[in-house]
Amino acid sequence: MQSVNALVDEYRTRCLWFLRADYYPQTPGDACRILEYIERHGDVAAFRKAATLKKWLLQNSSAPSAA
């Protein structure tokens, strides 16, 4: 989640301007939604960074449910 928060800070003014200035995602579901916003509203570099984090987040969040 630290990586997600760092990406939120990096793209807050360009991609997440519609969120509160102090907002950080608290759950994996919130983090995925924020990463989708960054993918949608950012440039190519933002899209790649968010997609990589989202893939990692989804992979780790679904691991316990597979057991």
C-alpha positions as CSV (number, residue, x, y, z in Angstrom):
1,M,0.0,0.0,0.0
2,Q,3.0,2.3,0.5
3,S,3.6,2.1,-3.3
4,V,0.0,2.9,-4.0
5,N,0.1,5.9,-1.7
6,A,3.3,7.1,-3.3
7,L,1.6,6.9,-6.7
8,V,-1.4,8.8,-5.4
9,D,0.9,11.5,-4.2
10,E,2.7,11.6,-7.6
11,Y,-0.5,11.9,-9.7
12,R,-2.8,13.6,-7.2
13,T,-2.9,17.0,-9.0
14,R,-3.0,15.5,-12.6
15,C,-5.3,12.5,-12.2
16,L,-7.0,12.6,-8.8
17,W,-7.9,16.3,-8.5
18,F,-11.5,15.4,-7.8
19,L,-10.6,13.6,-4.5
20,R,-9.9,15.2,-1.1
21,A,-6.4,16.5,-0.8
22,D,-5.7,14.1,2.2
23,Y,-7.3,11.0,0.7
24,Y,-5.4,7.7,0.6
25,P,-7.0,4.3,-0.1
26,Q,-7.6,2.2,3.0
27,T,-8.6,-1.1,1.4
28,P,-7.4,-3.1,-1.6
29,G,-10.7,-2.4,-3.3
30,D,-10.2,1.3,-2.8
31,A,-6.7,1.1,-4.0
32,C,-7.8,-0.7,-7.2
33,R,-10.4,2.0,-7.8
34,I,-7.8,4.7,-7.4
35,L,-5.3,2.9,-9.7
36,E,-8.1,2.7,-12.3
37,Y,-8.6,6.5,-12.0
38,I,-4.8,7.0,-12.6
39,E,-4.9,4.7,-15.6
40,R,-7.9,6.5,-17.1
41,H,-6.8,10.1,-16.4
42,G,-3.0,9.8,-16.6
43,D,-0.4,9.7,-19.3
44,V,1.3,6.5,-20.6
45,A,3.8,6.4,-17.7
46,A,1.0,6.8,-15.2
47,F,-1.0,4.0,-16.9
48,R,2.0,1.6,-16.8
49,K,2.8,2.3,-13.2
50,A,-0.8,2.0,-12.1
51,A,-1.4,-1.2,-14.1
52,T,1.7,-2.8,-12.6
53,L,0.6,-2.0,-9.1
54,K,-3.0,-3.1,-9.7
55,K,-1.7,-6.4,-11.1
56,W,0.4,-7.0,-8.0
57,L,-2.4,-5.9,-5.7
58,L,-5.0,-8.2,-7.3
59,Q,-2.6,-11.1,-7.3
60,N,-1.8,-10.7,-3.6
61,S,-5.4,-10.0,-2.6
62,S,-6.8,-13.1,-4.3
63,A,-4.2,-15.5,-3.0
64,P,-5.9,-16.2,0.4
65,S,-9.2,-16.7,-1.2
66,A,-7.8,-19.4,-3.4
67,A,-7.0,-21.6,-0.4
